[in-house]
Amino acid sequence: MADAVRVVYLANVGTRDVLLDGQPIKSPRQDGERLWHDYDRVRERLSTPILEPGLRRAVEGAGRVDRLVLFVSDQPETTPSRYRDLDTLYLGEMLRRKLREHPELGPRLGEIVVERIAGNPADYGTTVPFYNRVLPALVPDDVVAVYVAPVGGADASNVGLWLAALRHFGSRVQMLYVMPDGRVEDLPAGRLLLADFARHRAHALLEHRDYAGLADVLEGTPEWGNTWLPHLLRALNRRLHFDFQGAAEALKAAQERARGEARARLDRLCEEMAAWLAPPRPARADDDAATWETWLDYQRRALAELYWNLCIKIERAEWVDFLGRLFRLEEGLLRLAFEQETRHSTERHADGYPDFARALEADPDLVAFLRERGIRDTDDLTRVTPNRRVLAEIVNYWVERGGKGRTLGQLRGLLGHISRLNELRNKSIIAHGFQGVEKAEIEERCGMSVQELQRTLQRALEAVGIAVGEDPFAGLHPWIQERLEREM
């Protein structure tokens, strides 16, 4: 669009922004009003030594300025005259006309807006909220560049202007400073403040495991927007949601942008992720030992992954999600324990669980035990399903009567604590209700702290042959932090 506002220049008008015969105007309000009404006669005697060099620098860099905003002071009549006489509203009006007529700058300037500060321009309590309020209306969201010249005006006005500009427009802000001799320098303060803010925000997001949020922050910075790191963070976020295909695609995008040591490390991560992309088919009773070991190893790795996922939910105090993962871990542990002991599948095949039924048929004492414990359909074992209750009773049988206490005793103890959380889970949004979940309620019901429950869970995992290892997410944090510290 021809009238799109893509480049904006923001400047405070101070008492030295318009000179008469090379000298400041003694009373900017009274003399400024007189000169404004007599503008045609005095125009050649007026000069703009601060604003012109800054604007020239902007149009040379951006091609044109689509909107120039001049902030002027206009204090109420109740203000003492020694302060009110310094108001710059008429200087702003003369600037608007002078710049519009400028043979070099005029054709490269779009709209010129004079915006009044209706309060004390030297009061931070006035200026900071003023600029925060008016800038979003003066500068469109899709602006490409925002030049800020914190030179004219009171210190409170200049600080308020560049703080609000950085807050609203971030890395699109280009701060300019006009020296007394007319030279224009780029101020690094904005970039330094933005980098410092981004660094602190990045570390907070990383500590909270908000990988997607951190990727968004980095993608919005010039230093990181098109590098490999945002893609790595996207991969971690997708892995956190068990989207291994999406994680692999994000890692591939990171690979394509990395070089040297970073590329080598990303190559290893891609190799690790590849192991998740083609899960083996569930093994059955008539499969060989190698097929069974492949299938069991996959379950062990998946449960270790889920364990660390659960640990992250504890860190983030996301208790509903924690419960969902806890009960999924319980189910997965029960099925793994059964399949490791029997080499019979708990997967549904065709319209039932024929492998599971054959395992029960081979152990009449186990069937009798299940009947004693009130498991239904033990007269027709094809109708018994490997749900949590049935598998838990089978673990009880093996511990109590099968001599499996060393390998399954930890799991059996864990089941008792988790069972006390059934009602809490069932009333939450992951099951059948809308009730909230709090840490204190979890601990009260299961009879131990969340950290103790976590350790009990880890012992149960290790007892059935699952090596949880090190947190695969936290292991990457020092590397990510080091890169942020080095280059942000």
N, C-alpha and C positions, 0 to 999 in steps of 0.2 A: 504493500500500500504506500502511495506517495506521501501521505500525511502521517505515517507511522512515526512515533517518537522512540527512537532507538538510542540516541545519545543525549544526555542531559548534563548541564553544567549548573552547579549550585554555588552561590557566593553570598556572603554577608556584605552589606554595604556599610562601610565605616566612614568616619568624618574626613578621611583623606582619600576617599575613592574618586571624588570630583574636585579638581583644583581650578581656581580662577587666577589666571595670569601666573600659574605655577605655584600658587600658595593655597593652603587649606582655607576653606570658607569658615569665617570666624563663628557665625551662628548658623549651623546647618539647617535649623528649622525656619527661623525668620528670614535670614538672608537667602536660604535655599528657595523658599516660597517666592521671594521677590525675583530671584534669578530665573526661576521656572516660568513665571509669567512674562519675563522679558527675554525668553530663550533665543528668539530669532536675532536679537541684537548682540547677545553675548556668546553665541555658540562657538565662534572662532577663538574665544579667550578661554574656553573650557578644555580640560584635558582629563584623561582617565588612566593614570600611570600604573595602577594595580590590576585593573580588570582586563585591559587590552592585552598585555603580554600573556596572561593565563589563557584567555580565549584563543589567542593566536596559536599557542601551544596545542590546545585541544583540537582546533580545526585542522592543524597540520597533521595531527595523529589520527583523527577519526574522519576527516573529510568535511564534516559539518557538525554543528550543534543544533539538534532539533528543538530543544527547549532550554532556554536560559532562565533560571529562577534567581531573582535578586531579593534577598531578605532585608527589609528595612525596619527601623524602629519607629513606633508611633505610640508613645505612652499616653495614658489618659490625662485629661486636663487637671486632675487633682495632683499630678506629679509636680514637685517643686520645679520652678522654671530653670534653675541651673542645670537640671538633668534633662528636662523636656526640650530645652533649646538645642540639645545635641542630637535630637531625633533626625534620622536620615531619609524619611519618606520622600522628600522633594529631591534629594540627591538621586534616589532610585529612579524617579520619573525622568530626570535629566539624563541619567545613564541610558534608560530605555530608548529615548529619542536619539541620543548621541550615537549609540551603537547601531541603531537601525539605519542611520545615515552614513555610517562608516564605509568608505569605498571598498575596503578590503574585506572586512569582517561582515558587514551588513548582508551581502548576498549569501553568506554561509551560515547565517543564523536563522533559525525558525522562530517559533513563538518566544516572546520575552515577557515573563510574568514578574510583576512586583508584588511580593507577599509581605504583609505587615505583621510585625511582632507586637501584639497589643499588650505590652507589659515591659518590665525592666529588662533590657537586653544584657545587663551585667549580672543578673540573678540566675544562678544555675537551677534554682527551683522553678523558674519560669521557662528557661530556654530548653532544658532537656526534655520535659514533657511536650513542649510546643513542637519541636522538630519531630519527635516520635509520632505525634498526631498528624502533622500536615504532610510529611514526606510521602506516605503511601498514596495520597490523593494527587500529589504533584508529579510523581515518577511512576510510570506504568510497570507492571510486574515483569513484562518481557523486555525491559530495557537492556541494552547490550553493555553500555559504559556509562558510568556516573562520575563526572569530574567534580571534585570538591576542592574549593580554594579557601582554606581556613586562615584568611589573612585580614580582610576588613572586619570591622565590627569589634565588639567587646570579646574578651577571652571566653566568657561564659557562652556567648553566641557561637563562637568558633568551635569550642569543644562540644557543645550540644549538637551542632550540625554534623561534625564528622563522626561522632559516636552514633547518632541516629542513622546516618548513611551506612556505616559499617554494619550496624545491626540489621538493617532492612535489605541491603543489597550486596553485602559480603564482598567476594572477590571481584565484583564488577566495579568497585570503587577505585578511582585513581585520584590520589591526593596530590595537589600542586601547591607549591609555595613560591610566591613572587618576591624576589630579593629587591632591596632598595634600588639597585642599579638596573632593574628590569629583567634580570635573568630569572628563568623559571626552573625550579628543581622538583623532581619527583620526591615526595615524602615517603620513606619506607615505613613510617609508623603504622599505617593501615595494614600493610602486609604482615608486619611483625605481630600486631595485635590479633589479626585473623589467624595467623599461624599458631600463636600461643593458645588462642581459644580452641582452634581445631585440635591441637595436640591434647589439651586437657579433656576435651569432649571425646576424642578418640580413645584415650586410655580408660575413661569411664565406661564407654560402650564395650570395649574389649573385656574389661573386668566383669561386666554384667553378662558377657557372652551374647551380646546383641550384635551378631555378625552382619546381619542385613542392615541395621542402622548404621554401623560403622562403614559399610560399603557405600551407603548413600552419602555419608559425609565426605569420604575420600573422592567419590566420583564428582563431587561439586568443587573440588580444589584443582587449580592448574597443575600442581606438582604431581598429583596422583591420578587424576581423572582417566587417563588413558594408559595406565600402567597395569602390571600383573596383580597388584595387591587387592584391588576391589574384587577381581574375579576369584581370587583365593578365598576371600571372605564370603562371597556368594556360594562357593563350594561348601564351606563349613556350615553355612546356614542350611543348605539343602541336605547335607548329611545329617544335621541335627533333626531334620524332619524325615529321615530315612528315604529321601529322594536321591538314591545313589546314581541314577541315570543323569539327573540334573546336576549333581555334584561333579560327575565325570566330565560333563560338557563344560562346566565352569572352569574346572582345572585345565582342560584343553585350551580354553581361551587364555588362561593365565600363562600356560606354557608358551603360547605364540608370542607373548609380549616380554618374556623373560630372557635374560642372558646370564652366562657365567654360573656362579654358585647357586643363584636363585633358580635358574633353569634346571640344574641338576637335582635340586631338592624337590622341585615340582614334578620332575620326571618320576622320582620315587613315590611321591604321593599318588600320581596317576596309576602306577603299577599296583599300589595297595588298593586303590578304588576299583581297579579292574576285577578284583576278586569278588566284588559284590554284584557285578553286572550279569553274571550267568549262574544263578543259583542251581544246585543240582536237584534232580527230581527226588522226591521222598523215597527212601529205600523200603523194600518189602521183605517179608520173611524168606522168600526164595532167592534173594540177591546174595552175591558173594560178599566176603569180608571187606574187600576194597571199596565196594559200593557203599556198604554200611558206614565205613569209617569216613568216607567223603561226606556223606549226609550228616553224620553225627558232628563232624568237625564244623560244618556250616552252622549247625544249630548252636554250638558252643560259641563261635565267633559272634553270631547274631545276639546271643544273650549277653555276652560281654559288652557289645556295643550298646545294647539296651540298658545295661547297668550304668554305664557312664552317662547315658542320656538322662536316666533317673537322677544321677548325682547332680547334673546341671540344673534339673528342676528344683532340687533342694537348695542349691546356691541361689537361685532366682526366686525362691519362696513361692513357686507356682504349685500350690498344693493339690488342686484338682488334677492337673497333669501328672503330678507325682503319683497320685493314687492310681491313675490309669496305667502308668508304666509299672507300678508295683504289682498290680493284679495280672498284667500281661507277663511279667517276669515269673510270677508264681506259676501260671499256666505253662509257660515255656519250660520251666524247670521240671515240672511234673511230667510233661511229655518226654523230655529228654531222659529223665531218670528211668521211665518205663522202657523206652526204646533201647537204652544202653543195657539194661538188665535182661531184656527178653529178645532183642533183635526182631521185634514185631512192631509194625507201624501203628501209630495212633492217628494217621491221616484217614480222611474219608475217601474211600475208593468206590466208584459206581454209586450205589444207593445205600451204602452202609459202611461198617468197619470190620470187614472179614478178617483182616490180619489181627486186629485186637481181640476178636472173638476166639480165634484159634489159640492165642496166647492164654486166654482164660481157660479154655477147654483143656489145655495141657497141665493145669494146676488145680485139681479138685479141692485141695485144702484152701487155696485162695478164694475159690468161688464160695465155699462154705463160710469163710470169714466175711466175705462181702454180704452174704445172706444174713449173717448174725448182725451186721452193722446196718441193716435196713435198706440195702441197695435193691432196687426193684429189678424185675425181669431176669433174675439169675437162673430161672428155669429155661429161658430162651436167650442164650448168651449173645445171639446176633442182635438183640435189642438193647444191650448194655452199651452205652456210649462213653468214651473216655473224657468225661467232663471233669471239672476240678474236684468235685466231691468224690467221684469214683477213684480217680488217680490218687487223691490224698489218702483214701482208705487202703489202697494197695501199698502205698509207702508205709502206712502204719503196720500193715501185715508183715512187710519185709523187715521192719525194724523190730517188731515185737516177737515174731516167730521165725524169721528167716535169717537172723544173724547179720543183718545189714546195717547195724547201728553206726559203724565207723564211717560208712560212706553216705548214709541217708539220715543219720540222726540229726545233723545240722538242718537239713531240709525239713524234717518233721517238726523241729522246734520252731522254725520260721513260719510254717503253716499255721501254728497256733496263734502267733501274734497277728498275722495277716487276717485270719478269720474274724478277729474282733473288729476289723474295719469294714466288714461287709455292709452293714447298715449305712455307714457314712458314705461309702461308694455308691450304694443303690439310690440314695437320695440326692446325689449330685448330678451335674449335667452330663457326666460321662456314662450315666446309666438311665435312671428313670425319673429324676426330679430336678429341682432347681435350687437345692440347698447349697450354701457356701461351705467351704472347707478351710479350717484354720489349723495351723501347726499344733497349737495347744490341744485341740480336740483329738488330733491324730495320736499324739503322745499319751493322752489320758486313756484313750480306748485301747491302744495296743500295749500299754504298760511299760513303755520305755521311750527314751528320747529318739528323735528322728535319726540322730547320728548313731545311736546304738543299734537302731533298726537297720541302718545302712551297713554297719559292720557285720551284723548277723546275716544279712543278705549276702555279703561278700564271702563270708565263711561257708555258707550253703553252696554258693556257686563253685568255690574252689574244691569243696568236698566231693562234688560230682564231676570234677575234672575240667572245670572252666577256669582258665588263667585270665583274670581280668586285666592284668598288666597295668600300664600307665594310661592315664587319661589322654586319649588321642587328640583332643581339642586343646587342652591346656599345654600339651607338649609343644604346640606351635606358637603359643603366646609370646615367649621370650624373643623368638625370631621376628614376629610381627612388631613387637615393641621396639626392638633394636632398629628395624627399618624406619619406623615412625620417628624415633629420636634422631636418627641420622639425617633424614631428608625433609622433615616437616618444619 
